[in-house]
Structure formats: C-alpha cells, structure tokens
Amino acid sequence: MNRICALIAFAALVSPAFAQNMSVKRPVAQGIHPKPKLMLVPIAHKPLVLTKGRPLTAGDRNEFIASARLSFAKPGAKPRVMTANTSPAVMTINPDQMTTPGGFLAAGYDVAEWDPADGAVLMTQGPESMIEFVAPVTTNNLYVLTVTVNTYCAAQFTIAPAPNEQAVVSSPPSVVSVSAGKTGFAYAFDANQAGSIAINVSSNCNWEFLSAELATTPM
C-alpha cells in the first residue's frame, strides 16, 4: 500500500515536467510540399480553346501553339520560328502526382471520389466540383493547358481563370462541348507580368480527371 502511494506521488511530481517536454517536442510534418503559390496575375489576351472530340495528340497541341502564337503576337511583330530550341517545355500532372518541381500543380474541390487503383479523380456536375490548375507564368511566353478527361455523358466544360489578387476577373469563362467517353481540350493563354494564373475547370456532367500538361513556348 505504501509502495502504491509512493508511485502515485512520484507520477504527480514528474507529470508536469513530462507534459512540458511533450509540448516542446511536437511532431514535425514530413514529406515534400510545393512552394507557396506566386501572386495571381491576369491573363493578357483572350484565351483560345481547342477540342477535337478525342484526346489531343502532341501534333494537335503543336498546331494549336502555332495558331495561338500568331493570335497573341503584338501588332507588326512576327513570332519566332519554331525550332528544336523553341519546342515547348512540358510539365505533366495526373491523379497520382498533382504537383511538379516546376510549380505546375492542381487541386480538386468537391471531389466525389479519388481512387488510386484506377488512377482517376471522379468529379460531379456543377461549378463547385472543379479542378484548379495553377500555372507559373512570365512575360513573353505562350502557355497551353491540355486536359484529358473521361465523361459519363455529352458535356460542356467551363474553363474559368480565377480572380487575381486585386479581385478582378482576368478573363471571362470559356465553354467547350465534348462527347461522352475519353476526350480532351486545350486552353491557350499568356500573361503580361510574372506570377501565377489559376484556371478552374468544371462540367455539367459527372467526369473523371485523367491528366493535364502545361506546355510553355517562347513568343
């Protein structure tokens, strides 16, 4: 009995010190986290969109880049000729890897299901269920965001740049129509200052996000 009382008294003496030590040695989160987003900046020109009713190929993307470079060129200026040295630099993300070392990343909002075994993120219909793509941008570059999806019905996708830091919408939404099944679309844009451009993608039909790439090309 005396021994039990002694143990209780000892615990009462050491517990404050133990609690204090625990408060100092808190667990530290592990893992690699992307750098904070850069300041959101507005889009410089009205974006262009492309869809062909199927997943887009590298050839489709490159033709779209050439057309967009002509559209976004300053009056009287001729875009640089595409060579091996000016081929687009491409960063790719998918449901298994939603960030890249180059700063291109995506986040899902109101996600219905994420199944790593299938390699897809299931989204529902409506503007609240969306994937936000964040692209690091600088001046004098053209950016093409190409998204591959799977839809459960003929659908309309809304592609809307997020408001910039001054709460000014940088560009009105674009809408593309696609058939049911695996398909894709591309979105070309540029910026007149360095920072980030966030682009929100949603649909009026249940859909799966499969992959996305950001191609950067000098103007």
C-alpha positions, 0 to 999 in steps of 0.5 A: 500500500505504501509502495502504491502511494509512493508511485502515485506521488512520484507520477504527480511530481514528474507529470508536469515536467513530462507534459512540458517536454511533450509540448516542446517536442511536437511532431514535425510534418514530413514529406515534400510540399510545393512552394507557396503559390506566386501572386495571381496575375491576369491573363493578357489576351483572350484565351483560345480553346481547342477540342477535337472530340478525342484526346489531343495528340502532341501534333494537335497541341503543336498546331494549336501553339502555332495558331495561338502564337500568331493570335497573341503576337503584338501588332507588326511583330512576327513570332519566332520560328519554331525550332528544336530550341523553341519546342515547348517545355512540358510539365505533366500532372495526373491523379497520382502526382498533382504537383511538379518541381516546376510549380505546375500543380492542381487541386480538386474541390468537391471531389466525389471520389479519388481512387488510386487503383484506377488512377482517376479523380471522379468529379460531379456536375456543377461549378463547385466540383472543379479542378484548379490548375495553377500555372507559373507564368512570365512575360513573353511566353505562350502557355497551353493547358491540355486536359484529358478527361473521361465523361459519363455523358455529352458535356460542356466544360467551363474553363474559368481563370480565377480572380487575381489578387486585386479581385478582378476577373482576368478573363471571362469563362470559356465553354467547350462541348465534348462527347461522352467517353475519353476526350480532351481540350486545350486552353491557350493563354499568356500573361503580361507580368510574372506570377501565377494564373489559376484556371478552374475547370468544371462540367455539367456532367459527372467526369473523371480527371485523367491528366493535364500538361502545361506546355510553355513556348517562347513568343 
